[in-house]
Structures are given as C-alpha cells and as structure tokens.
Amino acid sequence: MDEDKFRRLVRRTPNAKCSNTRRFSSCSTATVMIIRKEALQQWVEAGSSPVDWCEENYTVSNNIAEFTNTLSNMPFFVIPVLCIISGAWKSYAQYASIGAYVQFACIFLVGASSAYFHASLSFLGQMLDELGILWLLCLSYSFFTPNRYRPKFFQGAHCHIIAVGVATILTFAGFAAPQLNAYALFILAAPIIIMKVCELTLYKDPVTSRMTKIALACCCLGIGVWVADRVMCSLWITLKIPGLHNIWHILIAVSFYLDLCLFAYWRSYSDIPSCIPTMRYWPSKRVGLPYVHCKRYDT
C-alpha cells in the first residue's frame, strides 16, 4: 500500500476501518512506514537542529548554511591523513598500542560530522557531531590514560569494554536530552585538562612540558571562544564577524592531536616497560607534526 492510498484510507469516517486481519496488517505496516519516513525527514531536514551558531546562514553559498564553520573543520581531515601518509605512528602501533589509529579515525569522523552539521544545520548532523566527540573521548580514556590516573576497575584490557559500554549508554542519553549534550561533553573532557595540569605541575616532564602548555592554551582559548560565540553573538554580527565558532574548530582540532601525542607518550613511558618512547616531528627533526616514536627496550 503506497502512502497516498493509506492517507485516503485514514481520512475516511470512523466506520471505514480495516475489516479483516489482512487489511489491518496492511494498515499497520503503512503506518509504521510513514512514521519512519517522516521521522527521518525531520532528522535530515536542513535547519531541523535546535542549535544555530552565530554565523549568518547561507550568506556565501546557497547550499552551505554556515560557510566558515563548515570550512574550519579542515584540520580534522588534514591531521589524520598526514599522520597515516607519513607513517609516523607505525612504531607506536607496533610496540605500544593501535590506539593512535583508532583516534585518527575518530578525529576524521568528528570533522566529517561537524562539517555536515554546519553545512545543513540538521538534527542528524548535530547528533553525529556530538556523539562523535563522545566516542573519541571515551576511547581516548581507555587507550591512553596512564595507570597512575586510572581507578583499579579501569585497568587491563577490559577497560575498552567499559569505555564502549559507557559510550553506548551516553549515546542513548544524548538522544533523550540533546540540548544538554554540549555541556555534558565539557564535563566528560574535564579530566583530560586536570591530568595535563597534574603532569605540568607535579611531574614536570621536560620532554612534554612545552607541548602541554600549548595544548592547555589551545583548549582554554577554544572554550573561551566557544562561550563568546554563544553569549556575545550580537556583538560579532555588529562587527560583521562571522562568529567565533570557526576558531573553536581549529583550536580544538590542534588540542585533540596534541593531547593524543602527550598521553601516548606518558602512557608508553610509564606503563610499557619494554617500550622506549621519544617525541619526534615530521617532516623535519625539530619543526612539523609531532608524533611519538617507539622502539623496544632491548634494541
């Protein structure tokens, strides 16, 4: 039964009901199909998200709602691709963990989801964007948190199962209260900031000290511009500035990657005795994309 036929059927008088089991089954099936179709249309429809950032919509392109917010996701694509093409993290994956490649995939997906969201302002795009960050954070905790910060139940190989379980539960919770997702993600990311401060003030590793300061600066500045874009939108419009959320994308992409380098180094240095990590750069030895190189202790 097609949609038009079903709609004609349900518009009849109350006595015009399905008179037998077969017709009732057809009505039920058609009802479910229409509900699913309409729900999906609501999710993917442009502008269906309750979130709309400060940048004015469709000012540069008729097909992209927030042009600069969409374009500013490029670092989420460029950084993982460069890491994979260069092969810089091969030794870390061999001797320490494949977690870096899992993070590359998560960072790339976050960029793709964010670009789709800001281009369409659809509810589906919003959820993909926020849930991508959720899974990135949960998996980063399971792969890279040094043991000195882990509770006992979060140590060992089963920590990945716990991380996936928590991410799954929070995914369903995110659909229940999507308006709170952004704030929940800030709370979820807070331990990363706390651990970086601890490493900077308590352990004072000279190898990672400068990079930790840069990562903290990017993170704090990013949070600042995120808040400023939300609460001072009228000012940016008056100044003809397309909001500050685009700057947030760049800063947080850099912060994500620097955090990956830092925690990969701390984790392998303190918890994997057979691995000797060094912080290196690509393509030159002192300037470029940082990464962690590992070699076995006995080589």
N, C-alpha and C positions, 0 to 999 in steps of 0.2 A: 504494500500500500504506500503510495507516494505521499508527500507532505500535503499537497493541495487537496487530495482526496480525503485525507484524515481531517484536515481543518473543516471541510464541508460537513463531515460526519459529526464532529463535536459541536457544530453550531446548530444542529437540529434541536427539536424540542426534547424535554427530558424523557418522553416515551420512546424516542428513537435511540434505543440502546442496542448494544450487541445482543442479538437474540440467542446465540449459541456459543459454545466454548471456542470454536474456531474463530468466530468474529471477535470475541473478547480477547483472544490471544493476539490477533492482528492489531486490535486497538492498543493493547499494552505495549506491543513491540514498537508501533509507530510513535506512541507517547514517549517512550524511552529514547528513541532516535531523535525526536525533535528536541527534547530536553538537552540531550548531549550536544546536539548541533548548536543550539542557542547558547549553551554554557561555553562551548569552545569559541564561538564568535565573540562573546563578551570578553573572554580572556585575551584574544589576539587582536581585538579591535583597537585601532590607534586612539590613544587618549583614554583608554579604559582604566589606566592606573590612577589611583588617588594621589600619587606623588607627581608633582610637576616642579622642576627646579627653576631657578631664577632666569635662566636664559630664555629669551622670547622664542616662540615656536615658529618654525617654517619661514624664517627670515632669509636664509641663504639658499635653501633648496625646498622644493615642494614635496620632496619625498623623505626628508630627514627633519624630524621635529626640532631637536636640539643639535645644531651642527657642530659647534665646538666641543660640547660634551661627548658627542659621538667620536669625533676625530681624536680627542685626547686619550682615547683608550689604546692608541698605537703602542705605547711601551709594553702593554700586557702581551702583545703579539711579538714584538721585536726581541725582547729579552729571552724568552724561552727558545725562540728559533735560533738565535745566535749561540745560546748555550749548547743546543743539540748539534748544530752545524760544526761548531768548533771542536766538539768532543772533549771539552774542558773537564766535564764531570765524570768521565769514564772511569778514572781511577777510584773516585769516591764510590761509585756504584759497585765497583769490583771488590773493594776492600772494606767498605763501611756499610753502605745502605743504598738501595734503589730509591729511597725516599725522595731524592732530588728530582728524579724523572717524574715521580708522581706529582710533585709540586709544580713542575713545569707544565704538566697537563692541566692542573687546577688553575694556574695563573692564566694560561691561554683561554680556558673556558670562561673564567671570570671576565676577561677582556671581551670575548665574543658576546657574552650575555649582557654586559654593560653597554656595549655598542648597540646591540639590538634594542635594549630598553630605551636608551636615549634617542634612538632613531625613530622609534614608534610610540613611546610612552604607553605601551600596553601593559596590562596587568601580568601577563605571562612573562614579558621581559623583565618586569620588576622582580618577580619571584625567582626567575633564573639567575638574575644578578645577585640577589641577596643570598640565595641558597648556595650559589657557587662559592661565595666568600665563607659561608658557614662550613662547607665541606673542606675548603682549603685550610681553615683554622684548625678544625678537629683533626685532620690528618697530619698537620704540621706538629701538633702536640704529641701525637703518637710516634712520629718518626724522629723528631729532633729535640725533644725536651731532655736535657741532661738528667741523669738519675738523681742528682742532688736536689732537684726540684720536684721529683715525682713522688706521689704517695705510693705506698707499697703495692696497692691493688693495681696501679697503673704501670708496673714494671714487668718486663718479659714480653714475649711475643703476643700474649693475649691482649696487650694494650691496644692493638689495632682493631680487635673485635669490639672492645669497649668504645673506641673512637667512632667506629661505624655505627654502633648502636645509639650512641648519644646523638650523632649527626642525623640519624633517621628519625629519632623522636623529636628533635628540634625542627626537622623539616615539616613534620605534620603540625607541630605547634605554630610554625610560621604561617601556614595556611589559615589557622584559626584566628590569628591576630596579626595580619600583615602590616598594620600601621605601627606596630612595635618592633618590627624586625631590625631596622637600622640601629635602634638603641640597644637591642639585645646583642647585636654584633659587636658594638663598642665594649659592652660588658665582657663578652666572650674573649675579646682581644686584650683586655686589661692585663692578664698575667704575663703576656709577652713583654709589655712595657715594664712591668715590675721586675721580671727576670733580667732584662737589659740593664736596668738601673742597678740591680744587685751585682751583675758582672762588672759594671763600670766602677762601683764604689767599694765593693767588698773584695773581689778577686783581682781586679786591676791587671788584666792580661795585657801586656804591651803590644801583642800582635793584633789584637782586635779593638783596642781602646779607641783609636781614631774612627774606625768604621762604626763602632757602637754609638759614638756621639753623633755621627752623621745620620744614622738610622733613627735615633731618637729625635733629632731635629726635624727630619722629614715627616715622621709620624705626628709629632706635636703640631708642626706647622700645618700639616694636612688636616688634622682635626679642627684647627683654628679656622681654616678657610671653609671647611665643610659647614661649621656653625655660622660663620659670617654670611655664607651664601643663603642660609635658611632664614636668618633673623634680620639681615640688612639688605634684602633684595631691592627695596625701593631706592636705596642709595645707588646701587650698581646700575639700575635702569636709568636713573637721573644722569649718572656719569657716562651713560652709553657703553657700559662694560657688560659683556655677555655673562655675568655671574662669575663665581669663583670655583664652581664645581669641577670645571675642566682642570684647574690647577690641582685640586684634590686627587684626580685620577693619576696625574703624573707623579705626584709626591708619594702616593700610597703604592704605586707600582714599584718605584725605587725602594721604598721601605720594605715591601714584601720580599724583594730579591735580596736586599742587604741582610734582612732577618734570616733568610734561608742560608746565606753564607755564614753568618755568625753562629747560628745554632748548629749547623752542620759541623763547623769547626769545634765548638765546645763539646758537642756530643761525642765526636770521634776522639778528641784529645783526652777526655776524662773517662769515657766508658768503654772504649775499644782498645785494650792494651796492645793488640797486635798491629794497630794502625798508627802511622806517624803522619798527622795532617800538617799541611803548610798552606798559607793563604797566598794565592798567586793571582796574576792578572793576564787577561788576553785582550789584544794580541801582543802587547809589549810586556816586559817584565815588571814594570812599575806603574803603568797607566793603562786603563782599559776596564774591561768587565772582570770584576773579582770572581774567584771561584776557589774551591777547596780541593787541593791535590793530595792524594793519599798514597802511601807506599807501605809495604809490610815491614814490620819491625826488624825482621831477620834478613832484609835485602838491602 
